[in-house]
Amino acid sequence: MIISADDKLKFQEKLLNRISGIIILLNVILIGVESSIRGNLTADWVFAVLDIVFVGYFTFEIGFRIFKLRPAISELKSSIIELLDHYRISNLMDEEERRKNSNHILEDNVRDAKIEVIEKWIWLLFDSFLVLASWIAFAKHFVTHPELIMLLRILRILRIFRIFSISDYIKNIEKKIAAVIPTISIFLILIFLLVYTYAILGMNLYNFHRFENLDFSNLYEAMLNLFMLMTNGWSGILNELRTYEAINPLITDFYVISFFIFSVMITLNVFLAVMTSGIQDRLAKEKNQKPQGQMQENSDIHQEIASLKKSIEALREALERKKD
């Protein structure tokens, strides 16, 4: 059986991803253990050696991806241009313009392939940055600012996000979440406007007063405290606001309870519902696409079988003619 060069590269990349996944998990565990054991010179020396080994492997991995897998810059450039044309035509143009430029609209599988090319380059740059930061962090004896070294060493934990590019299962979940990012953005803007509005109302209602648990002295503090109110308990803050004699307690009750209802009970629950709906829609779309792909695959198999039958018949006739 002859293995093509492309299949060999795919196998090597898949094997490298699996090994890298194991190494990343071990590296993250090492960082956690290192953070828990401090002040032991022997342990610090062992951690430093293991850290160099891990960084050495990740450096080798980047070199392998660049020189062996050879990700082409031209392919990245064409993928970006084609995707931009696709989204521009699909979302910004009317129906007539889309028909005129239909050759620029990509099929789903082609679009996903272009996105995958861009993702590979993003992860490659991300890995390169972390490896470079790790090597710089080893030069702590030559740097006059230890805070910089500490920051660079903390960046090592970000390598755990590489799991998104290695595991196909996690990658599928990532794509489903990414599909609802526009909805998430809209609801984040909605929450910001809601908090901003209630911060202005609170500052004017309570005359820029600073309470023990809630600060209305300026806009930033008011928004920050209201966000804390949105994500934490609110009964204590309600009781404290009710002690402010200049405002009727009923107005305070309405202010706090309405904010809680709009920010938590409605906005966040609607956000979760829309996000869940978006993921379900994507799952349904993928489910509908699979039978079509399976039908195409079955059709190709039937054609190959029919072609093989014709070849066998022709061979049989040729053998019979030789016998005669």
Secondary structure as the mmCIF struct_conf table of DSSP 4:
data_model
#
loop_
_struct_conf.conf_type_id
_struct_conf.id
_struct_conf.beg_label_comp_id
_struct_conf.beg_label_asym_id
_struct_conf.beg_label_seq_id
_struct_conf.end_label_comp_id
_struct_conf.end_label_asym_id
_struct_conf.end_label_seq_id
HELX_LH_PP_P HELX_LH_PP_P1 ILE A 2 SER A 4
HELX_RH_AL_P HELX_RH_AL_P1 ALA A 5 SER A 36
BEND BEND1 ILE A 37 ILE A 37
BEND BEND2 GLY A 39 GLY A 39
HELX_RH_AL_P HELX_RH_AL_P2 LEU A 41 PHE A 67
TURN_TY1_P TURN_TY1_P1 LYS A 68 LYS A 68
BEND BEND3 LEU A 69 LEU A 69
HELX_RH_AL_P HELX_RH_AL_P3 ILE A 73 LEU A 92
BEND BEND4 MET A 93 MET A 93
HELX_RH_AL_P HELX_RH_AL_P4 GLU A 95 LYS A 100
TURN_TY1_P TURN_TY1_P2 ASN A 101 ASN A 101
HELX_RH_3T_P HELX_RH_3T_P1 SER A 102 HIS A 104
BEND BEND5 ILE A 105 ILE A 105
HELX_LH_PP_P HELX_LH_PP_P2 LEU A 106 GLU A 107
HELX_RH_AL_P HELX_RH_AL_P5 ASP A 108 ALA A 137
TURN_TY1_P TURN_TY1_P3 PHE A 138 ALA A 139
HELX_RH_3T_P HELX_RH_3T_P2 LYS A 140 PHE A 142
BEND BEND6 THR A 144 THR A 144
HELX_RH_AL_P HELX_RH_AL_P6 PRO A 146 ILE A 154
HELX_RH_3T_P HELX_RH_3T_P3 LEU A 155 ARG A 162
HELX_RH_AL_P HELX_RH_AL_P7 ILE A 163 ILE A 166
HELX_RH_AL_P HELX_RH_AL_P8 ASP A 168 ALA A 179
TURN_TY1_P TURN_TY1_P4 VAL A 180 VAL A 180
HELX_RH_AL_P HELX_RH_AL_P9 ILE A 181 LEU A 205
TURN_TY1_P TURN_TY1_P5 TYR A 206 PHE A 208
STRN STRN1 ARG A 210 ARG A 210
BEND BEND7 GLU A 212 ASN A 213
STRN STRN2 ASP A 215 ASP A 215
BEND BEND8 SER A 217 ASN A 218
HELX_RH_AL_P HELX_RH_AL_P10 LEU A 219 THR A 231
BEND BEND9 ASN A 232 ASN A 232
HELX_RH_AL_P HELX_RH_AL_P11 SER A 235 LEU A 241
TURN_TY1_P TURN_TY1_P6 ARG A 242 THR A 243
TURN_TY1_P TURN_TY1_P7 GLU A 245 ALA A 246
BEND BEND10 ILE A 247 ILE A 247
HELX_RH_AL_P HELX_RH_AL_P12 PRO A 249 PHE A 260
HELX_RH_PI_P HELX_RH_PI_P1 ILE A 261 LEU A 268
HELX_RH_AL_P HELX_RH_AL_P13 ASN A 269 LYS A 323
#
